[in-house]
Amino acid sequence: MFTLVKIIASAIIIGVITEISRRYPHYGGMLAALPIISVISILWLYIQGEQMETLSKFALSVVWGIPATVVMLVIIWLALQHSLHLFFSLGLGLAGWLLFLFAQNLLIKHVIG
């Protein structure tokens, strides 16, 4: 039952942001850039009784994902600016995201390990 509540509450937030984005793309983009998914996830984990150590590890993992997400969004933006099909643009962005994460992890292992 709790899973259903989480899904509905999260879907409502996404729906509201989508509607704001339809009417006001600039403001919708800024709202979407907020770490809403991260905050909601941390709240759900906390409500479910996860330890602070788990929440802390989750938050740090989100930080590690930020550079790849920026790369993905820039690739999507550039692809759309060049009139590429939406799904192709999304695919390029996701591929860039994966490649960047892979390169980032290799770099971290090389520097740290």
N, C-alpha and C positions, 0 to 999 in steps of 0.2 A: 504493500500500500504506500509506504514511504517513497519508494522508487517512482510511483505514479505521481505523487505530489511534487517531487523534484522535477520530473519531466514537464509537468504542466506549468509550474512556476517559471522554469527556465524558458520554456517556449513562449510564455506571455512576454517576458522581457525581450526576447529576440523579436517577437512580433511587433512590439511597441517601437523598438529601434528601427525596424524595417519600415514601418509606417512614417516615422519621422524622416527617415532617409528619402522616402518617395517625395515628400513635400518640401523638405529642406535638406538637400544632399550634403551641404557643407556641415550642418549641425549633426546630421545623422552619421557622417563619417567621423566626426569628433567623438560622438557617443560610442560608436563602434570601436574606436581606438582605446577607449577606456578598458581597463583590464576586467571587464564584467565577468567573463567566463572564469578567470582566475579567482576573483573574489567570491563568486557563487560557489565554485568548487571548494574553496577553503571553508566557506560557511557550511556547506553540506558535510564535508569531512568532519568539521568540528561538532556539528549537531549529531553526527553518527558516532561520536566518542573517540575519534582518532587522537593519538597522542600529539603533543606540541612538536615533538621531533619529526613526526610524519608531515605535519603542516609546514614546518620549516624546510624540510627536504623538497617538498612540492614547490614551495615559493622559489627556492633557489633554482630548481629545474625550469621553472617558467622564465626566470631571468636568463638562463642559458639559451632559451629558445627565441628570445627577442631579436637578436641580430639576424637569424635566419628568416624570421617573420618579416622583418623590414626588407630584406632582399626579395622575398616572395612578392610583397606588395609593390615594390618598385618595378619588378619584372612584369607583373600584371598591368600596372599603370602604363608602362612603356609599350607593351603589346597592344593594349586597347587604344593608345594614342596613335598607333600605326594601323589602326582599323583591322586588327586580327580578330577572328571569331572569338566570342567570349569563352567558349569551352577550351579552345586552343590556348588562349591567354592564361586561363586558370591552370591548364596542364603545364604550360611553361613555368608558371609561377611555382607550382608544387614541385616540379622537377628541380628548379633552382633552390627551393627550400631544402629538399632532400640532399642535394649536392653540397649546399653550404653547411648543413648539419654534419654531414660526413667529413668534410674538410675541417670543420671546427673541432670535431672529436679527434681526428688524426693529429691536428696541431696541439691540442691539449695533451694528448697522450705522449707526443714527442717532446713537448716542453717540460711537462711534469714527470713523465715516466722515462 
